[in-house]
């Protein structure tokens, strides 16, 4: 089974976000998901280089407002595909101003929807949706339709 790695550009600055990120990251650890919080001191290009190096031999997917998005079922389908893949999957939340057109053109992208949100909120939403997908796969009562 492949490992899923979630990358963020910096740590959540507000305690509420930081607590939620930590909560979902801890829950997902047993399911093969790892959270990597890179320094927010890294410039855009240095962050992208770190992501590309980390994803070498795997798949790098950037979170971007123009990326593919969908329902919870869409996320579950992705979760399952990523988990059975032979390659590690790296999901990257961009720096404050996003990844830029060149990076987005070079890599697969997904979106959490059309709303603009802070990278801290994006981290919470992404981690919660991954956790939800894992719980749906397990058949737990966490998700209700």
ABEGO torsion letter per residue (X at the ends): XBBBBBBBBEBBABAAAAAAAAAAAAAAAAAGBBBBBBBAABBAAAAAAAAAAAABGBBBBBBBAABBBBBAAAAAAAAAAAAABABBBBBBBBBAAEAEAAAAAABBBBBAEABBBBAAAAAAAAAAAAAAAAAAAAGBAABBX
